[in-house]
Amino acid sequence: MPERQKAHILDCTIRDGSYVVDFQFTKEDTYIVAKGLATAGIGHIEVGHGLGLGASRSKGTAAESDEEYIRVACEAARGAAKVGSFFIPGIGHEDDIRAAHDAGLGFIRLGMDVDDFAKLEPYVDLAKTLGLEVWGNMMKTYLVTPKEFGRIAEQVGDFGVDVIALVDSAGGMTPDDVSNYTLEARARTRTPLAFHGHDNLTLAVANCLRFIEAGGLYVDGSLAGLGRSGGNAATELLAVLLSRNNALERPVDWQYLIEFADSVMELCAPGHVRPRAAEIATGLNYFHSGFSGVVEAALQETGASLYKTLLHLPKNSRKTVSSQAALSAARKSLESQSPRIPASGASFERLERTQPKTLEELAERLRVDRGKFPQPRVMTIAYVPDLTQPRFGPLRKNAGSIVAHIEVGGLQTYNKVKAHLGEVAEFWLLDNKLARLLPHSKASNHYLYDDDDVIAQALADTMQMLGIKEASLIGCDLVGIHKLEKNVRLCQVTEPVDAIVACDPSHPAGSEVIDRVRDGGAVLVLRPGALSSAGLNTAHERGVIIRRLDCGAALVAEVERILATHKQFQSGAGSRKLPNGHSIVAGGVIGRQGDIVVDDWRKPSFVLGIADGVGGIRPVEGETLNKMQEWIIQDRNL
């Protein structure tokens, strides 16, 4: 049997992790991930569509081309790591391999179900001719016995591959399974072995460790375990555990990698995996969470991070943590330096993409976000007469929705918007003024709102925050002006006031108007150009607060209100009978006397009460409530 060697880690975040975001990792994401991995010391980085080269033709379109993923990753790694891609015969073509090679590919992993391994041979020959490092990934290795896998590994090795990978495609193998397959393969071939596992049984990391113990050389991971189905082994966990056992061929900065994994989730796959660096540190340093209060006090005093502080606690803190030990650890953590989280490179401006400049760019942004964010994408369209081109607002992401706002000047521009964005936005909110110009639509995802009303609400909220009691409006014709009058007295322009609201760019507010603002007052600019340069200078000289009105919060609130109503009627409203003969109603449906009123008729979570038969709800408690809950739970389990 060949002598056991030290191991290597291959990271496949941008390839296998792309399943989680509907293959929508961008070139910015790729640069950030590849740069961070190479900085940490990871030697092999796999990028591209989850199903490999050429998969965008038939298996879901990725955010970037195969060549772009490779080019960007190579630019980020700068030779510190090999960049590779996956390839499945039948999905990819030979020309895809050639194009990937020309883009800078360093290695290729040829994947085929283990019982169809013979189909790989011509592709191995092509890849070797191109000078690539070639892996043979035996997908669904569990389809054959360990002894059969040993014989197959011998034959695949004879094809000339550089690495043979045992692949637990379903995530069902145990450490003993992995060991048996690995030992049989090592007995039949001298070709280095790799292991790619999934975490469906939460055994991926354990399987990787057993694989290394059995003599395997390469283990696959992804940052935070991001991957298809149950995910993969977490690269950062493999790095720390193998480093601690002195089992890695090349050093890996695992402390940096653990923090980096959290950053990648926040930047590249938000909402899919929660940050967990501090949790990992808790396990690594045997820190009991019962001492969290002592450590939190040290963090407040020093401003240190929880993750690094936990790593710096001394061993005698495993039993108890003193305030002095926590403070010392926090201060030491501030002295330790880690590589910076990489920016996305000078050629990619991530922040700029939150403010789209064209319909094409907005459509692409929403398409990418559809894979990364669970929230629905909403288009709000306002009508601004005489606009010849669409005017874009920032893309706003919040807990319940992703809102894109466009102003249009008429039907022609609106039709362009629909043509570009009709497939990527789930909901459309049309300004009432625009809706009057359009044919009546019965689409279930089209709703009306009043843009002037949203502006007035934002203005009212801002005035309330600033404590404004008296204000003058210059050139404003807002329909929803009554929202202001509830809390603010609207004054003539000639009166001293707490605030001036400048609305009309064609008649900008000047110095003489600003002079009427009381000391400590404010100027609120509703539209660009509504305050003259002279008025701006006067406001600055007097120390008057100047604010551009941001309607974003009010617009998002309007979107959330409409979406909540939509959900209530489309998803929650209805009625049906339970198997025991009782009826449940939800979403405002008026039930018969004695019906059980719940929050959602399809999948109820709680009981609101009992219908009184005339639209009201009687409270229910005690044993009756318990029985109703049992009926609902039994129904959901059927």
N, C-alpha and C positions, 0 to 999 in steps of 0.2 A: 504494500500500500504506500502511495506517495507520502513524503514527509509533510506534516501539517505546516501551513504557512499562516502568516498574519492576514487579517481580513481587510476588505475594502467595503465602502458604502456607496451604493448608487442611489441617487435621488430622482424620483419620477413625479414630483409635485406637478410640474407643468404638463405632464402627459396623463398619468393616471388620475391626478387630481382634477383634471379638466372635466371629467364626467360630472362632478358635483356642480359645476357652473355652466353646464350645457355647452361645454367646449368653448367658453367665451373668455378664456385668458387672453389678454391683449399683449401687444409688444411691450407696453410699459410694465405689465405684470411679469412678463418673461425676463425683462432686464433686471428688475428688482430681485426676483428669486434667484436667477443665475448668478448675479453679482454677489449676493449674500452667501450662497452656497460655496462659490469658489473662494470667497474671502475666508470662510470658516475652514476650508481644507477638504471639502468633498471633491473627489476626483472624477466622478462620472455624473453627468447631468442629462437627463432625458427630457426632451421637449416635444411639443406638437399635439395633434389631435389624439384623443384617447384611444382611438382605433387605428392610429398609425398613419403613415404616409398615404396620401390619396383619399383618405376617408371623407374629406369634406365634399367629395363628389356624390356620395350616396348615404352617408351615415350621420348627417347633421353638419351644417356648415360651421367651421371654427371661426373665431374672430379674426385670425390672421392666416396667411398661407403657410404651407410647410416650410418654404424657403425663408420666409420672414421670421418664423420662430427660431430657426437655426441661426440665421444671420445675427439676430439680436442677442441670442444667448452666447454666441461666440464673441461678439463685441463686449458683452458684460464679463465673461470669464477671462478674457485676455490671455488665453493659453494656460491658465492655472488649473483648468479642468477640461476633460474631453466632453464635447457636446454630441449627443446622439438622439436617434429617433427610433420609433417602433415601426414594424412593417408586417402586415399579414397578407400573404399571397391571395389574390382574388379581390381583395379590397384595394390594395396598391398595385401598381404596375412597375415594370422594370425601369421605365423612364422616370418614375418618381424617385427611385433610388439614385439614378444619375443626377437628377436635378438637386436632390438633397446633398449629394457629394459636392456638386459645384458650389452650393451655398456655404460649404464649410463643415459638413458633417464629419465627425471623428469616429463614431461607432454606430452600428446599426444592430437592432435586436429583431431577429426574424422569428415571428411567432406562428406556431401551427399546433393544432391539437396533437397530443403525443402519439396517438395511433395513426396519424397522417404525416408523420415526420419526414417520410421520403420526399414529399413535395418541396421541401426546403432546399434540396441539393443544388438546383440550378441557380437559385437566388444567392446561395452561399458563394458559388463560383463567381457570379457577377460582382458581388460586394468585395470579394477578395481581389478581383482584378482591378477594382477601383482603389485598392489600398486601404479599405476600411477595416477597423476592428469589428469582428463579426461574432454575434451571440446567437445561439439557437435556443429560443425559449419554448420549452415543451409544455404548452398550455394544457390545463386539466390533467396534470400528471397522474392524478388519482384514478384515471380511467384504466390504468394498467397496474399490475402488481409491482412491488419493489424489484423483484428479480427481472421482470420484463423491462422495467425502466433501466436497469443496469445494462441489459443487452442493447436497448435503444440508444442509451447514452454513448455506448461504444461505437455504434454505427454513425451517430451524428458527429462524434469526434472525428471519425474517419472522413467526413465531408470536408474537414479543414477548419471548422469553427474555432474561435479563440476561447469561447466560454459556452458552457451548456447550463441552461437554467431550469431548475425544478420549479414548477409553477403551481401553487395552490389557488386556482382561479376562483373557487367557491368559498375559500376561507374556512374549510371544514377539517383541515388536518390538525393533528395534535403533535406535540414535540416528539413523541415516540414514532409517529408516522414519518415525520421529516427525517429523523435519524435513520430509520430503516431504508428509506429511498436513497439517502445520501451515501450511506455505507455501501449499498449495492452498486451505485454508480462509481464510487471511488475504486471499488474492486475491479472494475472493468475498463476504466479509461483514465488516462493521465491528464485529460483536458480539464482545466479549472472549472469548478462548479459554482453556480449562483442560485439564490433562492428568492422568489417573488411570492409573497403571501398576502392574504387579505385577513381582515380582523373581525370577521363575522362572529367568531367564538371568543373574541378578545384574546387570542393566543398568538397574534402575529409577531409581537416582539419576542415572546418566549420561543416561538418556532425558529426565529432568526438566530437566537442565542444557541439553541440546540444544534442548528445547522452548522454553525461555526465550530462547536465542540466536536461534531462528527467529521470535520475536515473540509467543510465548504469554504469558499474564498470570498464570494461577493454576496452581500445582502441588500435588498431593495428597501427603501423607505420613502416616505413623503412627509413634508412638514406638517406637523399636527395630525399625521395619519390621513390626510385628505386623499380620498380615492374612491373608486367605484365600489358599489355595494356597501360592505361594512368598513371600507377604508383599508389603509395599509398600515404597516408598522410605522411608527413615528420616527422620522430621521433623527430628530434631536434626542430621542430616548436611546436609539441604537448607538448614537455617538457617545453619550455619556456612559452607558453601561459597558460598551466595548473598550472605551478609553480607560475606564477604571480597572478593567481586567488586563490592560496592556495588550489588547488583542488586535489593534489596528496597525496596518502597515505604515500609514502616514498620519501625522497628528491632526486632530480635528478640534477646533475651538468650540467645545460643546456648551460652555457657558453663554457664549454669544449666540449659538444656534438656537438655544431654548428661547431666548428673548426674541430672536429673529422670527421664529415660528409664529409667535403671537402677532408680530407686526405684519407678517404676510397675510394672516387671516383678516386682519383689520383692513389692509390695503387692497388685497386681491380677491378675497372670498368672504366679504363681510356677511355676518348673519348665519354662517354655516358651522363655524366652530368657535367656541368661546375661548378667550384667553386662559392659559393654564400654567404659565411659567412658575407662578408662586406655588401652585399645587405640586408641580414636579419637584421644586426645591424643598417642599415640606417632606416629601418622601426621601429625597437624596440625603438630607441632613437629619433625618429622624426627628423632625420637629413636631411636637404635639400641639394641635390647634387650641388646646386649653390655655396656652400661654400667649395667645394672639393679642390680648390687651396690653401686655408688657411691650411687645414688639411694636404695636401700633403707636404707643406713646413715644417710642424712640423715633419712629418715622416722622411723626408730627414735629418733633424737636429738630430733626436734622434735614428733613426733606429727601431722605434716601428712598430707594425703591424696596418694596417688600421682597421681591425675588432675590436681589443681591444680598440684602441683609440676612435672609435665612441661610444663604450659602456661607456666610462669614461667621455664623454662630459657632462657638467652640464645641467640642465633643461632649464636654460635661453639661451642655445645655439639653442633652437628650432627656434627662430626668427632670430638670427644672431650669427656668430661664430667669435670671435676675435682671433688674433694670440696668445695672452697670454693664452686663454682658450684651444686652440688646443695644445699648447706646454705642458700645465699642464696635459691635458688628456693623451697625449702621454707618458709623464714621469710616470704618475700613472699606465699606462698599463704595463710598463716595470717592475714595482714593483709587479704586481699581478702574482701569480703562478698558473699554471694549470697542471693537470697530463700530463705526457708525452704520445705522441702517442705510443701505444704498439708496440714492435717488435714482430716478429712472433714466438719467442720461441727458445730455444737452440737447439731443435731437428729439426727445419726447417730452412734451410739456403736459404733465398729468393734470395740473390745475386748470389749464386753459380749456380742457374738454368738458368741464362742468358748465361752461358758458358757450353753447354751440353757436356757430356763425353761419351755418348753412343747413338746409333741410336734410341733405345727405349725411352730414355729421351728426345731427340730432337723431336720425333714424338708426345710424350705426351705434350711437351711445345707448339708445333704448334697447336695441337688440342685444348688446352685450350685457346690459343690466338685467335683462329678462332671465339670463342664466345665473346671475350672481345674487339677485335680491328676490325674496319671495313676495314683496309688495306689488300690487298692481300698478301699471304705468298709466298715468292720466294726462291727457292733453287738455289744457284750458286755452280757449281761443277767444280773444277780445277783439272788438271792432273799433278801429281808429280810422275814421274817414280820411281819404286822400293818401294813405300810405301806399306806395307803389311796390314795396318789397316787404316780405315778412320781417318783423322785428322780434328778436328772441330775448326771453328772460332766462335767468339761471335755472339749471336743473336742480330741483329741491328734493332731497331724499329725507324721509321721516319714517316714523315707526309704522304708519299705516299705508303709505303710498309713495310713489315717485312722481313728482309733478313737473311737467314741462309746460311753459307758457309761451304763447306766440300771439303777437298782435298783427292783424291783417286789415287791409284797406278795402276789401271787396270780395266778390264771389270768385274772381279769377285766382287771386292769391289763396283763398280758402281751398279751392279745388286742388291747387298744387300741394298744399299741406296734406290734404287727404290722400293724394296719390302717393306721397312719400312715406306717410306715417300710418296709413290705414291698417297695416299688418302688425305694427309693433306697439300700438297703444290699445289697452283693453277698454278704457273709458274715455269719453269725450264730453267736456263741459263747454257749451257754446254760449257766448254772451247773448243776452236777449236781443240786443240791437242787431247782431249778426243773424240770429235765428229768423228775424222778420224778413230777411232777404232770401232765405233758403226755402226750398220745398219742404213740406212737413215730413219729418222723419219719425218712424215708429220703432227705430232701432232700440233694443233694450239697453244698449250701452251709451246712448246719447242723452244728456241732460242739459237743462238750461240753468244759467246763473246770471246775475247782474254784475258786471264788472265795476260799474259806478258804485254799486252798493258795497262791494268789497273794498274799494278805495276809501269810501266814507267810513267804513268800520275800522280800517287801519288808521285813519286819521283820528277817529274818536279814541281808539286805544292809545295812540301816541300822546294825545293831549292829556289823557287821564294819567299816563305814566309821568308826564312832566308837570302835573298839577296845574294845568292851564284852566282858568275859569272864564276868561273873556278873550275873544279872538276876532280878527277880521279876515275875511276870505277875499282874495284879490283874483277876480276872473274865474271863479269856480261855478260850475253848473251841474254839480253832482245830484243825481236823483235821490240818493240816500242821505241827503243832508240832515234829515230829521234825526239820524243817529247822533249827530253832534249836539243837537239842541237839548238832549236829555240832561247833559252835564255841563255844557258850555254855553255862555251867552254870546250870541253872534252880534258884533258891533259894526257900526259904520267905520269907514276907513279913516275918518277924521278924529275918532276917539282914541285915547290912550288904551292899550290892550296888553294882555300877557303874551300874545303871539300873533304873528302874521302868517297866513297860509298863502304862499305864492303858487298860483295854478296855471297861468296863461303865458306861454313862451312868447306870444305875439305882443304882449304888454307886460314886460317883466317889471317886478317890483323894484323901485329905486330907493335912493337915500332918504327921500322925504317920507316914504312909507315906513322904512325901518326906524326912523327917528321917533315914531309913535309907539314903538315897543317899550314897555317899562323895563327898568333895570332888572337884570336877571331873567328876562323873558326869552322868547325863542322865535326863530324863523323856520317854518316848515316848508320845504320846497317839494311841491307835488309832482311837477314835471320838469325835466331838464330845460334850462334856459329861462325858467320863470322868475329867476332872481338876477338882476343886472349886476355887472362887475362893480359898479359904484355902490349898489346896495350891499353886495357881499363885503366890500371894504369897510363900509360903515358898520355893519354887524360885527366884523372882527374887531374894529377899533373900540366899540362899546362893550365888547365881551358878551354879546348876545349869542345864545345857543343857536347853531345852524344845523338843521337835520334834513337830509333827503328822506322823504317818506318811503319806507319799504313795506310794500303790500304783501310780501311773501307769507307772513304768518296768517294774515286774514284769508288769503287765497287758499292756503293749505287747510285752514279750518273749514272753509266752505267745501273743499273737496272731501274732507273727512266726514262732514255731515251728510253729504249726498251718498258717499260710499256706504256709510252705516245704514242709511235708509234702504239703499239697494240690497244690501246683504239681508236686512230684516225681511224684505218682501220676497226676494228671489230665493233665499236659502232657508230662512227661519220660519216663514209663515206657512201654515198648513195644518192639517189634522189627519189623524188615522187611529185605528183601533189597535189596542194591545191584544196579545193572544188570549188574555183572560177576559176579554169582552169590554173592558174599560176603554174610553176614548181619551186621547190627548190632543190639545190644541195649542198653537203657538203663533207668535208674530202678529197679534192683534185680531186673529180669527175669533169671532164670538161663538163660544161653545154652548152646548145645551147644559142645563142645570146638572151639576155633578161631574162634568168633564174636568180632567186634570189639565191645568194650564202650566206649560213648561216654556223654556227659553228657545228650544229648537225642536220642531216636530220630528225631524229625521234622527238627530243624535242629541237628545236632551241631556243637559248637564245638571239642571236643578229644577225643583218644583216651585212655581210662583204662587199657586193656590188652587182653589176650586171655582169653576165658572158658576155664576149665579143665574145664568140663563138670560140675562138682560144686558150683557156687556160688562158686568162687573166681576171682580175676583174676591172671593172670600178667603181669608187666611186659613191655613191648616197647620197643625202641629201635633206633637206627641205621637201616639201609636199610629194614627191615620197617616201622618207624613212618612213614618218609617215604612209602612206598607206600600205607599205610592212609590217611594224610592226603590224598594225591592222589586216592584213590578217593572219599573223602567230599566233597572240593571239587568234583570232577567231577559227583557226584550232585547237589549243591546248585545247580549251574549248569544242570542239565537243565530 
